[in-house]
Structures are given as structure tokens and as C-alpha cells.
Amino acid sequence: MMAFIHHFTKTYLMWNEGPMIWTSDVLILLTSIGILAALTYFKKWKWLWTEWLTTVDHKKIGIMYLIAALLMMFRGGTDAELLRTQLIQPGMKLLTAEHYDQIFTTHGTIMILFMAMPFIFALFNIAVPLQIGARDVAYPYLNAISLWLFFFAAMLFNISFVFGGSPDAGWVSYPPLSELGFDPGVGENYYLLALQITGIGSIATGINFIVTILKMRAPGMTLMRMPLFTWATLSASIIIIFAFPALTVALALLLLDRTIGTHFFTIAHGGDPMMFINLFWIWGHPEVYIVILPSFGVFSEVVATFAKKRIFGYTSMVVSLMLIVIISFFVWGHHFFTMGTGANVNAFFAFATMLIAIPTGVKVFNWLFTMYRGRIRLALPMLWTIAFVPTFAIGGATGVMLAVAPADYQYHNSYFLIAHFHQVLIGGTVFGLIAGMYYWWPKMFGFKLDERLGRWAFWFFNIGFYICFMPQYALGLMGMQRRMFTYPANMGWNTLNLISTIGAYLMGIGFLFIVLQIAYSIRYGERDLTGDPWDGRTLEWSLPSPAPHYNFAVIPTVESRDAWWEMKKQNRTDEWKVKEDEIEPILMPKSSGRPFMFGVAFFVFGFGMVFHWFIIALVGILVVFGILAHRAFEYDDEYVIPVDEIKHVEVGLGRL
Amino acid sequence: MTTQTNHTGEAVHVKHSAKQYIIGYILSLVLTAIAFVLALGHAMSFKPLIIILMILAAFQILVQLFFFMHINESDGPPYHAIGLGLALLFAFAFALMSIWIMSFGYHAQLVS
């Protein structure tokens, strides 16, 4: 018995690895007990289940995505702070090389797949149906499935830290390093299965929003009258459905290599590890456009609203989005210029990469022209948008430098690259996501986030960003490679690394200010009683905040771009007021507990596969099929909201 | 889908008889069987075999598109045709360019 316990704690709980694991165990245990106790004490279990876990309402799903994304930002951010602390001076002993490998792997994976992705899905869900005048997405049940697949995949990925060991082959997980021969632990399996499971959810979300946008727009809302965030969502969704299958294939083949001993990527038996790199980036590069385009959409909304002007060059905005969709699939080779594929291949991908800077540049100029002579209000969303412009411009410029294939041989995989992609992913994606969060927060929760604390967060995060990443360009040119866990003192890198780490701490403080701001605003934030706190332009601002669960009591008829703004300008907002005789019963999708259970089942399946405990995996996958079958025979999945109830809600909102 | 179509009043779904699905199913089975027999029995030399298999695969795609995905039916603009066009573009681009990349300039060296 003792021997078994000893073996278990050593192999699975990794208690021999020291205080960092112990601390995590204790913290996780305390947090879990705290959550369970609070739910029981306040008798919130039933509320949690009926209102949240079983919901198919896009607004609530969006909120859950947002909460998960912020939690994952905390986890990924903590990873980043640990990495930077290890590099604060040469020869630091905070992390061992193994721990450093694990932490940069989880940092990258979590930030891209479990922070940025759910964050964009949060914004899709919160904004798109309201912007196009729909009552939910096209497939609400599938939407819930996407959420829970993502959520349980994220859980699966995160428990690796305290159970069995984290993945440690980098977020790209290149073979042969990620093959069994070099990486025999379970960490890589966690990576492969968690990404596979969340990938299913992502593809489903892509399909869901394409159909929603194409098929469910309010009468009169032609494609060219759609808000630009909706266009950006459509573009990102198109990229998702064509890019993610490549990742699925790459990960599945690697999983087969590791699980049943095939040789797709092991050279010794005729496989080719470089094929993984090729497949990974067929997904990987479009992926960065998946996460940046929604931010572009946010900026378009925010700039028009806070400059009080129509967006400059709407048509060119749409065209450049679509061009980016196409070209984004023809640039993946720039991630492996140094692989030795030949001059022609490199020339093609270098050219395509420079080409994609053109539509992106068009968009940046359009935002600037929209601001030009506008009446700019520097509210929080606009502040982040304005900060985005120079940050992203510098990031784009260094990107074009990296795209010069011969020069790339000099700084490939150096800190120059690290600085570049953090500059576009933070300065582009994260700034946009935070701007979007501030912008739609009142629509989600009915109150604004506190401006003063938000400004503290903004300045700490922005100044911290520049202090953190500008030195890294220099470090890269001075020869510092990425993924080094320590460095000798005589390289001349000491000061710049110290400065960079200070910047990372400032960004951490900035994030804590956002947390503080949310906590403070829940109690003291300015309540949004009009539903239109920013003097908005698009349909979502014609609704109360938060919107009733059926969104529109009567679907409005749209006559122009910026529909709500036009109605306000023409003093015709009364026409969209609900009239008693126009209300009809509304058919809505029923809540269901199955999507949640579906996620649990996939978690069990993934967990079994990670450890090659195939019985557990089999149980999981059988439940998955059982749920699919059960759903297939469900004929009654909708319910009717009677007119009286709608009237009651609308009267309660003071709209009738 | 069904939830919303009732409100906007579009998307009238055509009811399909089982016949179409059964024909499609049999056709796809037959196409698979032909390919399987040809490959397993080494019925011809490598090059023509590959060509025949490619043609069979193309037919298979057509069966899927017409009998199961109802590519020829739509209400409203033909978005699905645009989607299909994009899919073909990307699929061929990925496949051909991957071959190009993974041959590591072999052909270029051969020519020079």
C-alpha cells in the first residue's frame, strides 16, 4: 500500500519536484473548496445549473467565454512572469531547465488557444446576434457544445501542471522533440488531446457564426449594411473552418505516432518531421489572423463610435478583410525560411507576406482617416484603440523585416522574433480584445467599468509593454535566442533583460488593475439605464442593457448602415419602440444539460487517452456517442414565449 | 436553424424521400468497392491505376455533394457555392504547395 502511494505521488502528483507543485496543489485545493463551499452556502447550485451550465443563450455563453478567457489570461500571465523572473539576471535559480521548458510551452499554448480564442468567441457571442438583429445564433445547442468542449479542453490542459506533468516541447510541439523518443512523459499527450478537443469546438463555432451571419440578419440588413465587427467575425470564421482541419490532421498524426507507434514524423522509419512543421503552420499562420481580425472589427466599431463619424472607407474595409482571408492562407512558409526548402519557396512566401501588409495598411489608414476631424472622446475603448495604432504599426514593420527571407536567417528564433510577435499579438489582438470588453461590458452586465481604475490599468499595461518588449528587439539582434532558460553574465544582455523583466511586472500590475476595476465596478460602476451608454451606432445599442433573453421583442427593419445612429439622427427611434399589437409569441431553443455532459465526456476520453488508460477513454467516448444519439432523437427542443410574458418583460424594462 | 427560420420566414426546407439517400449510399459503396478491387488486385500498372483512382475519388465527391449535401438546392444567394470554391482553392493550394515545399527544391536542382 505504502509503495503504491509513494509511486502514485511521485509519478502522477510529482511531489518530489518541490515547493512550486506543493503550492499549486494547496492553492487549487483551497480554491476548489472555496467555490464549492460558497455555492453550497449561498444555495446557488440549482441557479448555476439552470441559468448557466445548461443555457444555450448566446449572451450567457459569451459571458462564460469571457470569464474563462480572463482566468486563462491570469494563468498564462503568471507563466510569463515566472519566465521573465528567471531571466531577470544571468544564472538565476528560480526555475530548472525542465520547468522553464514546461512553462514557456504552457504560456504560449494557453495564451493562443485558451485565452485569445475564447476571448474572440466571447465577443462574437456577445455582439454579433445583437448587431444583426437576431434572437440567437443559428445553432444555439451547438454553440453550447463549443463552449463546453473549449472549457473542458482548457481544464484538461491545465491539470497537466499538477497531475502527470506539463507539455514541454514548445507551443508548436515540433517532432522529433515531441516524439516518444525524446519526450516520453504524458505532457505532450495532454497538449495533443486538449488542442484536439478545443479544435472541434472552434470549428463548430466557425460554422455557427458563418451561418448566423449569412442567414439570420434582420430584414433590410444587406451584407454591405452589416457592422464591421460582424464582417470581421465572418472573416475570422471563414479562416477557422479552413485552417483548423490542418491542425487536426497534424495533431492526430503525431498522436498516432506517440500512441500506437506509427512513423509519420520519425525519420528513422521513413517519416518526415518537417511535414508536421508544414501542416502546423498551414493552420498556425491563419490562426494569427483568426485572433487579429475580430480585434480589427472592434477597432472599427470603437473608432466610429468615439469619433462620432461614419467609418472611413467602409467598402475598402470589407474588401481588405476578404483579401486578408485569402492571402492569410498563402504565407505559412515564412515560419520556416531556415528549414532549407529552397530559394523559390522562400521567395514566394516572403512576397506573399509582404503582400498581406497592404490590406492591413489600408485598414490602419481608414481608422486614422475616421479619427481625422472627428469629435474624439477618450473613453477606455478608444484609449486602447489609439494605443493599438503605433504599437501595431511597429509590430507590422518588424514583421516585414522578418519577412525578408535572407535577413530572417540572421534573426530567426531570436528575441527579435519574440518581440515582434508579442508586439502584434498584444498590441493588436489583446488591445483589441480589452477595448472590445470595455465597449460591450455595459451591454453584457448593465454597468460600465470604472474609468479611473481603467486608466491606471491602461498606463501600467502600455508603458510596461514597451519597457518589456523594446529591449527584446535589441537582445535578439545581440544574439539572444528564444527558449533559453538562462544565460552567461558576459554576453552584455544583463541590463536589457533586467529592464524587460521590470516591464513584464508593470504589465502584471496593469492586469491586476483590470481585476480590481471589475471587482470595484460590480458594486460602484456607473449603471447603464439607457442601453446606449456610448451613443452607439449599431443595433445592439437600441436594446436595453443587458438585453432580454429573446433580444428583440420585435425584429427591427434596417434601412441603412449604422442603422441605430441613422434612426437617432432622424429622430425616428420611436419607430423601433415595441408596440403592443406587434408582439407575437417567440420560439426559442430550450436549455439542455447535454452540452455540458458532452464536455465532461470528452474530458474523460482525453484524460484516458493521455495516460493510455483505454478503459476510461472508452467510457468517455461511449458517453459522447450516447449523447449524440440521444440528441438525434430529440424532436421537441424549442419552447414558446407567450405574448404576455414578453409584454411583462418589456414593461419591466420600461419599454412598453 | 429551425428556431429562427420561423421568425424571418425564409428557408423553406424541401422534404427528401429516402430514395435519394439510398441511391447515394449505394453509389458511394459501389465507387469504393471498384477502387478497392482495382487496388487490391493490382489490376493495372501504377500510373493508370492512380489516374483511375483519382477519377473515382472525384465521382465520390460529386455523389457526396449532390446526394447528401444537396449542393443544387438553396434559398437565397448561393453562399455554399462560394464556400465550395474557396474550399477547392485552399485544398489544392495546401496539397500542391506542400508537395512543392516538402520536395526541398529537388525539381529545381534536377532542372539545373
Interface residues (C-beta under 8 A of the other chain):
Chain A: A134 R135 D136 A138 Y139 P140 I210 V211 L214 K215 M216 P219 I238 F242 A246 D272 M274 M275 N278 L279 I282 F329 F330 G333 G340 T341 G342 A343 N344 V345 I555 I586 L587 M588 P589 E638
Chain B: M1 T2 T3 Q4 N6 H7 T8 E10 A11 G76 Y79 G83 L86 A87 F90 A93 F94 M97 S98 W100 I101 M102 F104 G105 A108
